[in-house]
Amino acid sequence: MSPAPAPVPADPTVLHPMPGQPRVVQLKPLVTSELIEVGDYTYYDDPEHATEFETRNVLYHYGPERLVIGKFCALATGVRFIMNGSNHRMDGPSTFPFPTLGGSWTDHFDLLTGLPDRGDTVIGNDVWIGYEAVIMPGVRIGHGAIISARSVVVSDVPDYGIVGGNPARLIRTRYEEEDIARLLAVAWWDWPAEHLTRHIRTVMSGTVAELEAAAPGRRQGGSCPDAPAS
């Protein structure tokens, strides 16, 4: 009797991974901007404008700052990333950007240079961002975090933190500090796709200890790591 075929991972290069559901797109094969980096399997769900993510969901992105989104992130409809190009001067009587409207006002374009730049916006791996959440410039969201619907995230979010509100505040963390450290050490999102495929149920519903035991390099049962190759 021939052995059962090995489980086949999902394909991270397929734009629409769900047959009959064009509202769901994997972002890595969609994005073309050199200023946006997206990891494998991260998807965006939008019933009307899924393929317009770069123009409708990433706003005021003129560079040089980058938007970096990790692997296995789930982005709900209407998520917006506000980038540094949205900044206006606030050190004078008016915040209005006169030079952008042309005419002789462009002679004063120097007044729009050197505005505050918070740097790259970085989203970790396995992050769930809820409906119409807004991520402000330069925010860093840790691995495993959850952003509640319609939150406005103005400051960094810790690993496995759950935040909500406007401005978003930490509601709680999903795990205790010790278990968060263990989860970050396991880093299941970096497992080879074939290995991850064999352990989907553990990743989705197992304990931290079970996840550690399933990690690549563990012997059967997870009690002893394999020796490193010489």
Secondary structure as UniProt FT lines:
FT   TURN            12..13
FT   TURN            19..20
FT   TURN            22..23
FT   STRAND          24..26
FT   TURN            28..30
FT   TURN            34..35
FT   STRAND          36..38
FT   TURN            40..41
FT   STRAND          43..45
FT   TURN            47..49
FT   HELIX           50..52
FT   HELIX           53..56
FT   STRAND          58..59
FT   STRAND          67..69
FT   STRAND          74..75
FT   TURN            77..78
FT   STRAND          80..82
FT   HELIX           84..86
FT   HELIX           98..101
FT   HELIX           103..112
FT   TURN            113..114
FT   STRAND          121..123
FT   STRAND          128..129
FT   TURN            131..132
FT   STRAND          134..135
FT   TURN            137..138
FT   STRAND          140..141
FT   TURN            143..144
FT   STRAND          146..147
FT   TURN            149..150
FT   STRAND          152..153
FT   TURN            159..160
FT   STRAND          161..165
FT   TURN            166..167
FT   STRAND          168..173
FT   HELIX           177..186
FT   HELIX           188..190
FT   HELIX           193..198
FT   HELIX           200..205
FT   HELIX           208..214
FT   TURN            216..217
FT   TURN            220..221
//
